[in-house]
Amino acid sequence: MFKVTFTFESGEAVEAFATSGENLLEVARKTNVAIDAPCSGNVVCGKCRVKLVEGNVVSKKSSHISEEEFAAGWRLACASTVEGDCTVLVPDIAAAYKSRMKVADLSSSDEIRIFETAKEQISEAGIAFTNNLSRISVKMNVPTLDDTMPDNERLMRAIKAQENVDIVHLPYSVLRKMPDVLRESNFSVTCVIGKTKNTIFVYDILPENDESAICGLAIDIGTTTVSALIIDMETGKILGKASAGNGQIRYGADVINRIIESQKDNGIQKLQDAVIKETINPMIAQMCASAKIKTRQIYRMCVAGNSTMNHLFAGINADPLRMEPYIPAFFKTNSLYASDLGITVHPDAHIIIAPNIGSYVGGDITAGTLVSMIWNRPEFSLFIDLGTNGELVFGNSDFMMSCACSAGPAFEGGDISCGMRATDGAIEACTIDKETMEPTLTIVGDPGTKPVGICGSGIIDVICELYLNGIINPKGKFVREGKRIKRDKYGMGSYVLAFEEEAGSIKDVEITEVDIDNFIRAKGAIFSAIRTMLTALDFDISMIDDVYVAGGIGSGINMQNAVNIGMFPDIPIEKFHYIGNSSLSGAYTMLLSKEAEKKTYELAQNMTYMELSAVPGYMDEFVACCFLPHTDANLFPSVVLR
Amino acid sequence: MFKVTFTFESGEAVEAFATSGENLLEVARKTNVAIDAPCSGNVVCGKCRVKLVEGNVVSKKSSHISEEEFAAGWRLACASTVEGDCTVLVPDIAAAYKSRMKVADLSSSDEIRIFETAKEQISEAGIAFTNNLSRISVKMNVPTLDDTMPDNERLMRAIKAQENVDIVHLPYSVLRKMPDVLRESNFSVTCVIGKTKNTIFVYDILPENDESAICGLAIDIGTTTVSALIIDMETGKILGKASAGNGQIRYGADVINRIIESQKDNGIQKLQDAVIKETINPMIAQMCASAKIKTRQIYRMCVAGNSTMNHLFAGINADPLRMEPYIPAFFKTNSLYASDLGITVHPDAHIIIAPNIGSYVGGDITAGTLVSMIWNRPEFSLFIDLGTNGELVFGNSDFMMSCACSAGPAFEGGDISCGMRATDGAIEACTIDKETMEPTLTIVGDPGTKPVGICGSGIIDVICELYLNGIINPKGKFVREGKRIKRDKYGMGSYVLAFEEEAGSIKDVEITEVDIDNFIRAKGAIFSAIRTMLTALDFDISMIDDVYVAGGIGSGINMQNAVNIGMFPDIPIEKFHYIGNSSLSGAYTMLLSKEAEKKTYELAQNMTYMELSAVPGYMDEFVACCFLPHTDANLFPSVVLR
């Protein structure tokens, strides 16, 4: 056994043991050292760069590491095997996805406005915001030698009489507390109940006048990012909000790599653990601590995610999703409870799952469609969710059609050498001076935060600025030279947004031609999907009344720049609306309102799914889109170089 | 920290660590070294005798250890504290209750005849032996690109159409397996289902033509002994049978001590773990291994036990059972599932609990009453369950009355210095020659097994023989001398059944005046309960048509000897019937037959409970019974000395 020491920019270090010849990325995974591996360790993406400080590691060379970098110690963890004791530096950027969980400061109204707006709009459409969770006071006669009815019968009879129902369920969790709570409260208690027609399910038994909030948990499980809200189910108030990188990132950036990884030994369990034990449970713990509630006060959950995320979350084999005929295990299910999945909330908490409508259009989209409100308007609207998959819904109150395109993780900073999530240190916006080519950066985080990498909205800006300033050509190749333009030995260019000394990183923060190429393919996938779907419906771009943009790309997205690079159609900019994380907003509304939940099932039922790859001409359309802004400049009349 | 080495007669040894002054019994408990402590470590029962081999232990003296024994190293573990490294010998008899689990050899028809008889008799009374578990074949269309219904919907629709029901529940355990089983079996599968009116609960999904048995588990949780059967739910065939000491024994011999122990820190969990994790789960594992079935094939359970055992099994506070007004948490409950309690069978297995009818008359008696058949006959029958508590039911097809008396654990060998359960090495029967006073012993186990201790039926025989041969007087005091009569320095006598050199033990197997006194009180409790209940009903002993005797005392019980010592009424011996472990037989029938389950609830509902301690004259009656056979010899006309 050899000793592997992982050190970090913070100065911290973690020790691990490895057998001779063991893969360095695998050693990191089993030690829970976060190293992103969007390509799942297949020497493709080049994100798992680490620096060998000392010791014995044997690495294959790869195009991701230049000769100079190799000489300086840079290695791909996935292409390296341990052959002796060694010390390896893991740069912050290598774990940018798995960056620290962020619990929101709810004193800022910005954090919750978007959810309140969703709730208001849905209410205005006539959907009642009621759910069947409530608290009741139950008073019983105190038992005596002449009244020896057992506790459970006493409690059930009192509830039946008071609530006028025939069936009362006391689950084990309640049965177990019951004798003590009844006696401590002298047989006057508070019960948290769920009432359905003739039946009451007792979730909890509490002392008389206990006023602990009855809480719910809404979660958006993104391929890259997991976000959650804790909600007071009686008032709708948001009590906590957090987001974190999806712990599954180390098993691949996209759903296909995750599914492949899940097919390995014990893989389904590993992927489920990565999202539940490593990601969701710690988020719940932190949010509850911050909101000063107990995790057991969470009595219901609603989860929105794409079909693969839903399957892996539930620990259910997702392989059929990627194999013809692409059959999911479920579109919707009522069978899941917190205790089944080991989620650390109340064990009997029911898990509502926003319904999937196909292998590639999941609950994130149905939940998002609900809050997009496009189903409630006569105007034709386009809803775009920019996740690791790009998903689109087009329609109005009469019809809706959806499709998915595999945009890849570029919008969330994946597939980009210095890409990261929109969290502290991310460049989220950028302008570039045409003459000096010097950038002006906006960084996520407190003032003074140094740039670590670049997130989706920042990449759009950088590529737009490089293009409009004539620094790159429509194919994304560098055509100017200067201090910030680097060239490798093959002549491939890159633009340095922040030199090592300016950056909060041990490496220049830059964008390379490969990054630009990846991003152009991602934006091309979106635009070609829009065109293909509209054409199939006999619609023209000019007929779009509104565009609702959602997703982890961040509120900083500059819509004009997105049009300029040919990602969004060239229609008046006021038609674009950023609606935030609509998947999470949708989960929030489904949790709070039984009618909203029902409405979402109805939307899912009525939405037509179009399989893009089956549409003739889609690939040609895609190829034509892999250009700035498009090979057909007539589609983007408003875009002119500076 | 000091090192404590526990050695055993087998030569094995276990090491533990103890802080200075730590109680030796507590050290054994936390190390899982089995040392019986019927009095729960209160220096009362004297059962936790161990021998100090070397080292530093400080022990209080007690009447249970003579000066000579103390000098030889004998100590009570509960009265000793560790004050340095030490080695302690734990004799086999000190762990007699916690003796090894016994998996029955089902090739012997004796083992199962008693259950088959119960089933036959109940069937003859018109109760159908059907339950709602069954297997069905389900064939679905194989999905295609044109038929992309998700797996769960495909399966549910097929079941609804085929079985003509509206509701199909697919629990998480099924959802999780479903995609793989469907594809391995090309969408033709076998489902294990439970059908109720309009609803089907799918317990399992298996490959087409899978013929694994659908199994159930019946358990009798006795205070001292736990017994269980694995049953084929489709045929009723018994596939496995086992019994073991209840792991809770180390927390006290009787229910009161157990409840007191459960009130200590984390006590409820400890008591639950002792019976489930340490006792029931290992029994299930061994029975399943022996029957070659998987533990997950057990889809339903039925548990019969007294009220305290039911509560502690369910991990529910039992303290209110022993405090006025003596209110249980439940008489019956439908809320328990295997996964709630961590029982290693199918996680969705429902746990049927034989109903309690009061704090001291539990499911063991209601289940036992069912198989006693007294509810189905016009004749007046008495049903006696000789457990750690003695419980009686008297009545016929028109009425039934029950009562409980605290007989103590003597019938199962508790409260007796060399007492043990009726397992290998136990003296189960005995005759004594009037002249030579030499005993002839019958030992449980293979021929040649040496006596280790004495079980309930053996104690009845020994006391009867000692009394009829004039070796002890009606008060249980020794009145003859001889080789086998020992006297301590106070003149207290004992009778040696096997000297150390004859015994499989490191100590003489004997019965002392204290043991005899304890046993006389136990048999007195039974007889006084019979008399008191009959008198209250205006019945006379001569009006009893039949007596059904059940319990762990063993099939070896000599009814005539039990009459001779005044434990059972002096009526013709052919009226007595030993019906074995009626609690387990009852659980077996309730598991197999929904109608039998319903009948048991009905019996429980209709049975009147008499609180003996509230009946004037009961204590006088009890005192009069503490005599061989009774202070009123007219009650036992057939008993004459030899």
Chai-1 contact restraints between the chains, C-beta under 6 A:
chainA,res_idxA,chainB,res_idxB,connection_type,confidence,min_distance_angstrom,max_distance_angstrom,comment,restraint_id
A,P143,B,P325,contact,1.0,0.0,6.0,A-B,restraint_1
A,P143,B,I327,contact,1.0,0.0,6.0,A-B,restraint_2
A,T144,B,P325,contact,1.0,0.0,6.0,A-B,restraint_3
A,L145,B,P325,contact,1.0,0.0,6.0,A-B,restraint_4
A,T148,B,I327,contact,1.0,0.0,6.0,A-B,restraint_5
A,P150,B,P328,contact,1.0,0.0,6.0,A-B,restraint_6
A,P150,B,F330,contact,1.0,0.0,6.0,A-B,restraint_7
A,P150,B,F331,contact,1.0,0.0,6.0,A-B,restraint_8
A,D151,B,A329,contact,1.0,0.0,6.0,A-B,restraint_9
A,N152,B,F330,contact,1.0,0.0,6.0,A-B,restraint_10
A,N152,B,T333,contact,1.0,0.0,6.0,A-B,restraint_11
A,L170,B,S335,contact,1.0,0.0,6.0,A-B,restraint_12
A,P171,B,S335,contact,1.0,0.0,6.0,A-B,restraint_13
A,Y172,B,S335,contact,1.0,0.0,6.0,A-B,restraint_14
A,Y172,B,L336,contact,1.0,0.0,6.0,A-B,restraint_15
A,Y172,B,D340,contact,1.0,0.0,6.0,A-B,restraint_16
A,L175,B,S335,contact,1.0,0.0,6.0,A-B,restraint_17
A,R176,B,G315,contact,1.0,0.0,6.0,A-B,restraint_18
A,R176,B,I316,contact,1.0,0.0,6.0,A-B,restraint_19
A,P179,B,N317,contact,1.0,0.0,6.0,A-B,restraint_20
A,P179,B,P320,contact,1.0,0.0,6.0,A-B,restraint_21
A,P179,B,A329,contact,1.0,0.0,6.0,A-B,restraint_22
A,D180,B,N317,contact,1.0,0.0,6.0,A-B,restraint_23
A,G315,B,R176,contact,1.0,0.0,6.0,A-B,restraint_24
A,I316,B,R176,contact,1.0,0.0,6.0,A-B,restraint_25
A,N317,B,P179,contact,1.0,0.0,6.0,A-B,restraint_26
A,N317,B,D180,contact,1.0,0.0,6.0,A-B,restraint_27
A,P320,B,P179,contact,1.0,0.0,6.0,A-B,restraint_28
A,P325,B,P143,contact,1.0,0.0,6.0,A-B,restraint_29
A,P325,B,T144,contact,1.0,0.0,6.0,A-B,restraint_30
A,P325,B,L145,contact,1.0,0.0,6.0,A-B,restraint_31
A,I327,B,P143,contact,1.0,0.0,6.0,A-B,restraint_32
A,I327,B,T148,contact,1.0,0.0,6.0,A-B,restraint_33
A,P328,B,P150,contact,1.0,0.0,6.0,A-B,restraint_34
A,A329,B,D151,contact,1.0,0.0,6.0,A-B,restraint_35
A,A329,B,P179,contact,1.0,0.0,6.0,A-B,restraint_36
A,F330,B,P150,contact,1.0,0.0,6.0,A-B,restraint_37
A,F330,B,N152,contact,1.0,0.0,6.0,A-B,restraint_38
A,F331,B,P150,contact,1.0,0.0,6.0,A-B,restraint_39
A,T333,B,N152,contact,1.0,0.0,6.0,A-B,restraint_40
A,S335,B,L170,contact,1.0,0.0,6.0,A-B,restraint_41
A,S335,B,P171,contact,1.0,0.0,6.0,A-B,restraint_42
A,S335,B,Y172,contact,1.0,0.0,6.0,A-B,restraint_43
A,S335,B,L175,contact,1.0,0.0,6.0,A-B,restraint_44
A,L336,B,Y172,contact,1.0,0.0,6.0,A-B,restraint_45
A,D340,B,Y172,contact,1.0,0.0,6.0,A-B,restraint_46
